Amino acid sequence: MDAQKIKERVATIESKRESLVRLLEKPDLGTLRIDVNQALEEIDDLIDEFKRTFPDSKTN
């Protein structure tokens, strides 16, 4: 996989992160809240690692 494809995929993931944030705002989420929080943490870790690997890149 080349760097451009990785950049595109990370940008896609980052753009969908907001959907998980909105999902957390729902009061009836129940135990699914744990999974959503975990997904957000993993996305944030992925984005941070991407930015360290490609410091001159912008995903948005």
N, CA, C and O atoms as a Tinker XYZ file with bonds, in Angstrom:
   240  protein
     1  N      0.853000   -1.167000    0.000000    73     2
     2  CA     0.000000    0.000000    0.000000    64     1     3
     3  C      0.900000    1.231000    0.000000    63     2     4     5
     4  O      1.848000    1.315000    0.781000    81     3
     5  N      0.605000    2.166000   -0.862000    73     3     6
     6  CA     1.442000    3.365000   -0.928000    64     5     7
     7  C      0.952000    4.437000    0.055000    63     6     8     9
     8  O     -0.151000    4.361000    0.596000    81     7
     9  N      1.806000    5.426000    0.260000    73     7    10
    10  CA     1.525000    6.468000    1.250000    64     9    11
    11  C      0.246000    7.231000    0.937000    63    10    12    13
    12  O     -0.498000    7.589000    1.850000    81    11
    13  N     -0.019000    7.483000   -0.335000    73    11    14
    14  CA    -1.220000    8.238000   -0.701000    64    13    15
    15  C     -2.489000    7.488000   -0.320000    63    14    16    17
    16  O     -3.447000    8.088000    0.169000    81    15
    17  N     -2.496000    6.188000   -0.541000    73    15    18
    18  CA    -3.667000    5.381000   -0.188000    64    17    19
    19  C     -3.873000    5.372000    1.323000    63    18    20    21
    20  O     -5.007000    5.432000    1.798000    81    19
    21  N     -2.787000    5.297000    2.073000    73    19    22
    22  CA    -2.888000    5.336000    3.539000    64    21    23
    23  C     -3.469000    6.678000    3.966000    63    22    24    25
    24  O     -4.351000    6.723000    4.824000    81    23
    25  N     -2.990000    7.763000    3.385000    73    23    26
    26  CA    -3.493000    9.100000    3.714000    64    25    27
    27  C     -4.986000    9.203000    3.432000    63    26    28    29
    28  O     -5.733000    9.773000    4.227000    81    27
    29  N     -5.420000    8.655000    2.304000    73    27    30
    30  CA    -6.841000    8.703000    1.949000    64    29    31
    31  C     -7.681000    7.914000    2.948000    63    30    32    33
    32  O     -8.749000    8.364000    3.362000    81    31
    33  N     -7.202000    6.756000    3.327000    73    31    34
    34  CA    -7.956000    5.920000    4.269000    64    33    35
    35  C     -8.036000    6.557000    5.659000    63    34    36    37
    36  O     -9.082000    6.516000    6.306000    81    35
    37  N     -6.941000    7.136000    6.106000    73    35    38
    38  CA    -6.956000    7.805000    7.408000    64    37    39
    39  C     -7.898000    9.007000    7.362000    63    38    40    41
    40  O     -8.617000    9.262000    8.328000    81    39
    41  N     -7.904000    9.740000    6.262000    73    39    42
    42  CA    -8.816000   10.879000    6.119000    64    41    43
    43  C    -10.266000   10.416000    6.185000    63    42    44    45
    44  O    -11.106000   11.084000    6.788000    81    43
    45  N    -10.560000    9.281000    5.573000    73    43    46
    46  CA   -11.918000    8.735000    5.621000    64    45    47
    47  C    -12.311000    8.368000    7.044000    63    46    48    49
    48  O    -13.413000    8.676000    7.496000    81    47
    49  N    -11.406000    7.712000    7.736000    73    47    50
    50  CA   -11.669000    7.330000    9.130000    64    49    51
    51  C    -11.876000    8.567000    9.986000    63    50    52    53
    52  O    -12.801000    8.621000   10.798000    81    51
    53  N    -11.019000    9.557000    9.805000    73    51    54
    54  CA   -11.122000   10.785000   10.599000    64    53    55
    55  C    -12.436000   11.512000   10.330000    63    54    56    57
    56  O    -13.025000   12.088000   11.245000    81    55
    57  N    -12.894000   11.489000    9.091000    73    55    58
    58  CA   -14.145000   12.175000    8.762000    64    57    59
    59  C    -15.358000   11.478000    9.387000    63    58    60    61
    60  O    -16.386000   12.114000    9.619000    81    59
    61  N    -15.243000   10.198000    9.654000    73    59    62
    62  CA   -16.368000    9.454000   10.245000    64    61    63
    63  C    -16.328000    9.444000   11.765000    63    62    64    65
    64  O    -17.263000    8.963000   12.405000    81    63
    65  N    -15.256000    9.969000   12.350000    73    63    66
    66  CA   -15.116000   10.010000   13.792000    64    65    67
    67  C    -16.270000   10.779000   14.442000    63    66    68    69
    68  O    -16.765000   10.398000   15.503000    81    67
    69  N    -16.682000   11.850000   13.797000    73    67    70
    70  CA   -17.757000   12.689000   14.351000    64    69    71
    71  C    -19.055000   11.897000   14.546000    63    70    72    73
    72  O    -19.838000   12.202000   15.446000    81    71
    73  N    -19.281000   10.896000   13.718000    73    71    74
    74  CA   -20.476000   10.056000   13.877000    64    73    75
    75  C    -20.463000    9.336000   15.220000    63    74    76    77
    76  O    -21.499000    9.209000   15.872000    81    75
    77  N    -19.303000    8.870000   15.626000    73    75    78
    78  CA   -19.198000    8.205000   16.929000    64    77    79
    79  C    -19.391000    9.189000   18.071000    63    78    80    81
    80  O    -19.999000    8.857000   19.089000    81    79
    81  N    -18.873000   10.397000   17.900000    73    79    82
    82  CA   -19.053000   11.423000   18.930000    64    81    83
    83  C    -20.546000   11.726000   19.092000    63    82    84    85
    84  O    -21.038000   11.834000   20.215000    81    83
    85  N    -21.255000   11.860000   17.991000    73    83    86
    86  CA   -22.710000   12.115000   18.062000    64    85    87
    87  C    -23.443000   10.944000   18.700000    63    86    88    89
    88  O    -24.413000   11.137000   19.433000    81    87
    89  N    -22.981000    9.737000   18.423000    73    87    90
    90  CA   -23.600000    8.556000   19.010000    64    89    91
    91  C    -23.477000    8.571000   20.534000    63    90    92    93
    92  O    -24.395000    8.146000   21.236000    81    91
    93  N    -22.356000    9.055000   21.041000    73    91    94
    94  CA   -22.162000    9.135000   22.495000    64    93    95
    95  C    -23.157000   10.075000   23.163000    63    94    96    97
    96  O    -23.426000    9.944000   24.357000    81    95
    97  N    -23.699000   11.012000   22.412000    73    95    98
    98  CA   -24.646000   11.972000   22.980000    64    97    99
    99  C    -26.018000   11.369000   23.219000    63    98   100   101
   100  O    -26.848000   11.977000   23.896000    81    99
   101  N    -26.274000   10.189000   22.678000    73    99   102
   102  CA   -27.574000    9.548000   22.846000    64   101   103
   103  C    -27.682000    8.951000   24.243000    63   102   104   105
   104  O    -26.810000    8.188000   24.659000    81   103
   105  N    -28.744000    9.291000   24.972000    73   103   106
   106  CA   -28.872000    8.828000   26.356000    64   105   107
   107  C    -29.203000    7.340000   26.493000    63   106   108   109
   108  O    -28.980000    6.760000   27.556000    81   107
   109  N    -29.725000    6.720000   25.450000    73   107   110
   110  CA   -30.157000    5.322000   25.545000    64   109   111
   111  C    -29.125000    4.346000   24.976000    63   110   112   113
   112  O    -29.484000    3.254000   24.535000    81   111
   113  N    -27.874000    4.726000   24.985000    73   111   114
   114  CA   -26.810000    3.917000   24.379000    64   113   115
   115  C    -26.489000    2.675000   25.211000    63   114   116   117
   116  O    -26.081000    1.652000   24.661000    81   115
   117  N    -26.667000    2.755000   26.504000    73   115   118
   118  CA   -26.431000    1.604000   27.373000    64   117   119
   119  C    -24.984000    1.161000   27.375000    63   118   120   121
   120  O    -24.068000    1.983000   27.363000    81   119
   121  N    -24.786000   -0.165000   27.391000    73   119   122
   122  CA   -23.426000   -0.700000   27.465000    64   121   123
   123  C    -22.644000   -0.528000   26.161000    63   122   124   125
   124  O    -21.426000   -0.709000   26.140000    81   123
   125  N    -23.329000   -0.184000   25.089000    73   123   126
   126  CA   -22.654000    0.076000   23.824000    64   125   127
   127  C    -21.728000    1.291000   23.936000    63   126   128   129
   128  O    -20.801000    1.454000   23.143000    81   127
   129  N    -21.994000    2.136000   24.931000    73   127   130
   130  CA   -21.177000    3.325000   25.170000    64   129   131
   131  C    -19.698000    2.938000   25.365000    63   130   132   133
   132  O    -18.803000    3.655000   24.918000    81   131
   133  N    -19.454000    1.819000   26.022000    73   131   134
   134  CA   -18.083000    1.351000   26.254000    64   133   135
   135  C    -17.385000    1.080000   24.917000    63   134   136   137
   136  O    -16.235000    1.472000   24.720000    81   135
   137  N    -18.082000    0.415000   24.012000    73   135   138
   138  CA   -17.506000    0.093000   22.704000    64   137   139
   139  C    -17.267000    1.341000   21.870000    63   138   140   141
   140  O    -16.261000    1.440000   21.167000    81   139
   141  N    -18.185000    2.289000   21.945000    73   139   142
   142  CA   -18.036000    3.534000   21.188000    64   141   143
   143  C    -16.839000    4.323000   21.724000    63   142   144   145
   144  O    -16.049000    4.861000   20.948000    81   143
   145  N    -16.709000    4.388000   23.040000    73   143   146
   146  CA   -15.548000    5.067000   23.637000    64   145   147
   147  C    -14.243000    4.399000   23.199000    63   146   148   149
   148  O    -13.273000    5.082000   22.870000    81   147
   149  N    -14.223000    3.072000   23.197000    73   147   150
   150  CA   -13.028000    2.338000   22.786000    64   149   151
   151  C    -12.703000    2.629000   21.320000    63   150   152   153
   152  O    -11.539000    2.817000   20.967000    81   151
   153  N    -13.713000    2.667000   20.481000    73   151   154
   154  CA   -13.496000    2.963000   19.065000    64   153   155
   155  C    -12.918000    4.367000   18.880000    63   154   156   157
   156  O    -12.017000    4.569000   18.067000    81   155
   157  N    -13.435000    5.323000   19.630000    73   155   158
   158  CA   -12.907000    6.691000   19.551000    64   157   159
   159  C    -11.451000    6.755000   19.997000    63   158   160   161
   160  O    -10.639000    7.439000   19.375000    81   159
   161  N    -11.123000    6.054000   21.059000    73   159   162
   162  CA    -9.740000    6.028000   21.534000    64   161   163
   163  C     -8.820000    5.436000   20.475000    63   162   164   165
   164  O     -7.728000    5.953000   20.239000    81   163
   165  N     -9.255000    4.362000   19.840000    73   163   166
   166  CA    -8.433000    3.719000   18.826000    64   165   167
   167  C     -8.284000    4.602000   17.584000    63   166   168   169
   168  O     -7.209000    4.659000   16.988000    81   167
   169  N     -9.346000    5.279000   17.202000    73   167   170
   170  CA    -9.263000    6.207000   16.066000    64   169   171
   171  C     -8.294000    7.334000   16.399000    63   170   172   173
   172  O     -7.462000    7.702000   15.570000    81   171
   173  N     -8.395000    7.878000   17.596000    73   171   174
   174  CA    -7.491000    8.960000   17.997000    64   173   175
   175  C     -6.036000    8.490000   18.005000    63   174   176   177
   176  O     -5.139000    9.223000   17.586000    81   175
   177  N     -5.808000    7.266000   18.481000    73   175   178
   178  CA    -4.453000    6.707000   18.473000    64   177   179
   179  C     -3.949000    6.543000   17.042000    63   178   180   181
   180  O     -2.796000    6.857000   16.744000    81   179
   181  N     -4.807000    6.053000   16.167000    73   179   182
   182  CA    -4.437000    5.878000   14.763000    64   181   183
   183  C     -4.073000    7.212000   14.116000    63   182   184   185
   184  O     -3.072000    7.311000   13.407000    81   183
   185  N     -4.878000    8.220000   14.359000    73   183   186
   186  CA    -4.633000    9.543000   13.786000    64   185   187
   187  C     -3.331000   10.128000   14.334000    63   186   188   189
   188  O     -2.550000   10.713000   13.584000    81   187
   189  N     -3.096000    9.972000   15.636000    73   187   190
   190  CA    -1.850000   10.463000   16.232000    64   189   191
   191  C     -0.637000    9.761000   15.629000    63   190   192   193
   192  O      0.362000   10.402000   15.302000    81   191
   193  N     -0.729000    8.456000   15.487000    73   191   194
   194  CA     0.378000    7.704000   14.908000    64   193   195
   195  C      0.601000    8.107000   13.447000    63   194   196   197
   196  O      1.740000    8.221000   12.996000    81   195
   197  N     -0.480000    8.319000   12.724000    73   195   198
   198  CA    -0.370000    8.762000   11.335000    64   197   199
   199  C      0.355000   10.104000   11.263000    63   198   200   201
   200  O      1.237000   10.293000   10.426000    81   199
   201  N     -0.011000   11.018000   12.126000    73   199   202
   202  CA     0.605000   12.348000   12.115000    64   201   203
   203  C      2.077000   12.291000   12.501000    63   202   204   205
   204  O      2.872000   13.100000   12.025000    81   203
   205  N      2.449000   11.341000   13.360000    73   203   206
   206  CA     3.867000   11.176000   13.685000    64   205   207
   207  C      4.629000   10.572000   12.507000    63   206   208   209
   208  O      5.785000   10.918000   12.262000    81   207
   209  N      3.973000    9.672000   11.786000    73   207   210
   210  CA     4.619000    9.013000   10.658000    64   209   211
   211  C      4.718000    9.919000    9.451000    63   210   212   213
   212  O      5.725000    9.920000    8.744000    81   211
   213  N      3.665000   10.692000    9.216000    73   211   214
   214  CA     3.610000   11.617000    8.084000    64   213   215
   215  C      3.376000   13.040000    8.625000    63   214   216   217
   216  O      2.286000   13.589000    8.467000    81   215
   217  N      4.383000   13.627000    9.252000    73   215   218
   218  CA     4.181000   14.919000    9.932000    64   217   219
   219  C      3.767000   16.072000    9.012000    63   218   220   221
   220  O      3.174000   17.046000    9.476000    81   219
   221  N      4.067000   15.975000    7.739000    73   219   222
   222  CA     3.727000   17.062000    6.819000    64   221   223
   223  C      2.378000   16.858000    6.153000    63   222   224   225
   224  O      1.988000   17.651000    5.296000    81   223
   225  N      1.661000   15.813000    6.529000    73   223   226
   226  CA     0.379000   15.499000    5.896000    64   225   227
   227  C     -0.785000   16.082000    6.672000    63   226   228   229
   228  O     -0.747000   16.215000    7.896000    81   227
   229  N     -1.800000   16.417000    5.936000    73   227   230
   230  CA    -3.067000   16.845000    6.518000    64   229   231
   231  C     -4.107000   15.840000    6.080000    63   230   232   233
   232  O     -4.173000   15.477000    4.906000    81   231
   233  N     -4.938000   15.376000    7.040000    73   231   234
   234  CA    -5.967000   14.393000    6.690000    64   233   235
   235  C     -7.282000   15.065000    6.352000    63   234   236   237
   236  O     -8.136000   14.447000    5.716000    81   235
   237  N     -7.471000   16.308000    6.756000    73   235   238
   238  CA    -8.716000   17.019000    6.428000    64   237   239
   239  C     -8.408000   18.216000    5.609000    63   238   240
   240  O     -9.316000   18.953000    5.226000    81   239
